[in-house]
Amino acid sequence: MGYSFVSPMKYVIDQQALSRFGSLEFLAKQVVEGFITGLHKSPFHGFSVEFAEHRLYNQGESIRHIDWKLYGRSEKLFVKRFEEETNLRCMIVLDQSSSMYFPMKTNADINNPSKQLFSVYAAASLMELMRRQRDAAGLAVFSDKLDQITKCRSSATHHKHLYSKLEQLIDPEAGKDSKRTAAALALHQIAEQQHQRSLVIVFSDMMDDPSQAEEMFPALRHLRYNKHEVVLFHVTDHKQEGLLDFDNRPYRFVDLETKETIKLNPVEIQEPYREAVESRKNELKLRCGQYRIDYVDADINLGFNSVLLNYMIKRAKLY
């Protein structure tokens, strides 16, 4: 089990299950609005006026922001960190529509996850990486609307708050709520609310209403127009959703978002179904390429560690 049950409707992220990327770093491949010298390029210099926390002084850096009063009490050199003093801002966006709870589970087992659980663990791993890099992280959650969004901050207190938010999302029963996907609307709202250049990482199965499918592309382009770097993890169950790989017998399929049902033998429609799924995926890849968005094919059967690690290695080589 990837989680321990501690109280009714409360799950705790298993820290040992989170990916450890070793010496790998998540580098911003474009200019970001940060201040710490090191990992990422910044168009600005200086500090903001909003104090966040202290950090140890590193030999050789400016003594301008040393807290001398704290030195007098502790005889150790600490530098004041401010809210803007961060390598980059990373907004992690999670799709929490009902289709993300496929395959439906009765428990939260990270070794046999739903798309939603896969996404939560992948998000927690990236947040841990951002914390180690002293980057600012934020969390946005959407279904048929933008349900919640936090500011991007880098303090230890804020990172703990984000973990708590992720744990609150873990509830296998929530997949029964019939929440539809409206990724296009949510991404437009996020683009408007992120006023500073950020790295926006989206986890979604991209199963918007087919009649609204074209609206997704202007939303992705909106993020890029506002100078955000975008990474899209297209989360799917490749075996069942992509290949319709089921036994040769009749099944009753239920749409988790609309509750519509259909009875059929999947073997009879496998070929046209696979062609349609592949065509849709290729169109999404093509548009992402045109907008310079990183597209990641995230098959939950491979495990979140494997998917993230492969992407991180590829990204490190390219950037």
C-alpha positions, -999 to +999 in steps of 0.1 A: +000+000+000+013+035-008-007+051+020-015+045+056-050+052+068-049+075+098-084+088+102-117+087+083-111+101+048-075+110+056-045+095+038-008+103+043+017+105+015+043+077+019+076+098+018+096+066+011+077+060-021+086+095-035+112+095-063+147+105-054+164+119-084+199+120-069+221+147-086+194+156-112+181+191-112+150+205-127+164+234-147+143+261-163+150+261-200+139+297-204+144+329-184+125+329-151+118+357-126+141+345-098+170+359-079+192+331-065+224+328-084+229+293-097+204+270-113+183+293-135+187+325-156+169+356-143+161+389-160+161+407-126+184+414-097+178+423-061+153+413-034+116+419-027+104+436+004+084+406+018+105+386+043+101+348+041+127+331+063+164+328+071+191+307+055+227+301+063+252+326+048+274+311+021+310+323+021+318+347-007+283+361-012+273+397-004+270+406+033+243+431+025+214+410+038+230+393+068+208+395+099+233+410+123+209+410+152+205+372+148+243+369+146+245+387+179+222+361+195+235+330+178+270+338+167+261+323+133+257+341+100+222+340+085+209+358+054+174+371+052+154+354+025+125+372+008+095+359-010+109+367-044+143+351-037+138+319-055+153+301-085+119+297-103+082+295-097+066+262-104+028+259-106+017+222-105-017+218-120-038+186-112-068+174-130-093+161-104-122+153-127-139+119-123-122+104-154-089+107-135-101+081-110-099+054-137-093+025-130-117+028-101-101+015-068-114+007-034-082+018-018-052+041-024-024+017-035+005+034-052+017+001-066-016-002-085-028+034-089-056+052-106-046+081-129-054+105-100-032+087-075-004+085-100-007+123-105-007+131-068+025+111-062+042+126-092+033+161-080+045+153-045+079+141-060+083+173-080+074+194-050+101+176-030+126+184-058+115+221-058+119+222-020+155+209-022+163+234-050+148+262-029+123+269-057+088+284-052+060+260-058+022+264-060-007+240-066-038+244-088-066+218-089-094+218-115-123+196-127-153+214-144-138+246-129-107+259-112-114+244-077-084+259-059-050+276-066-022+287-042+005+312-047+040+301-055+062+303-024+094+288-013+092+287+025+093+254+044+059+262+059+044+267+025+058+234+012+043+216+042+010+232+033+012+219-002+018+184+010-013+187+032-033+199+002-022+169-019-031+145+009-066+160+011-070+151-025-065+114-019-099+098-017-108+069-040-145+075-033-143+110-049-143+093-083-180+087-079-188+125-078-194+129-116-171+159-120-165+167-157-132+179-172-129+215-183-091+218-187-093+246-212-113+269-189-089+262-160-058+267-180-071+301-192-077+311-156-043+300-145-027+319-173-045+350-162-036+346-125+001+338-129+015+373-133+052+363-132+069+339-156+066+304-142+071+268-150+036+253-153+034+215-150+000+200-159-011+164-150-043+156-169-059+129-191-071+157-213-106+142-216-125+174-222-160+172-238-152+162-274-173+191-286-149+215-267-117+197-277-104+225-299-107+249-270-078+231-253-052+244-278-059+281-273-057+275-236-022+260-239-012+287-263-024+313-237+001+300-211+029+302-236+018+337-248+022+348-211+058+336-213+053+306-190+072+274-197+047+245-199+051+207-194+021+185-200+020+150-185-007+133-205-018+107-179-034+076-193-038+039-187-023+028-219-034-009-217-071-003-210-077+033-223-053+033-252-055-003-265-089-013-251-071-045-239-099-066-224-109-102-226-130-113-255-164-111-238-192-085-233-186-057-208-207-029-194-187+004-197-196+034-175-185+070-183-172+082-149-180+118-157-215+115-172-225+080-159-236+070-194-233+033-200-227+011-230-227-027-234-204-043-259-176-067-266-144-045-268-126-069-291-152-060-318-142-023-319-106-025-309-091-015-343-112+017-350-110+026-313-072+024-312-069+044-344-091+072-329-071+073-297-038+074-315-051+102-338-062+123-309-029+118-291-009+126-322-029+159-326-021+168-290+016+161-295+017+181-327+001+211-311+024+209-281+054+208-305+041+239-323+037+258-290+070+246-277+054+227-249+070+196-234+046+167-240+051+136-217+033+104-224+026+093-188+014+057-187+004+048-152+013+012-157+050+023-159+048+039-124+053+075-116+090+071-106+099+056-140+079+083-160+094+112-140+130+098-140+130+092-178+117+127-184+142+143-160+171+125-176+159+135-211+155+171-199+189+172-183+205+161-216+186+187-236+188+217-214 
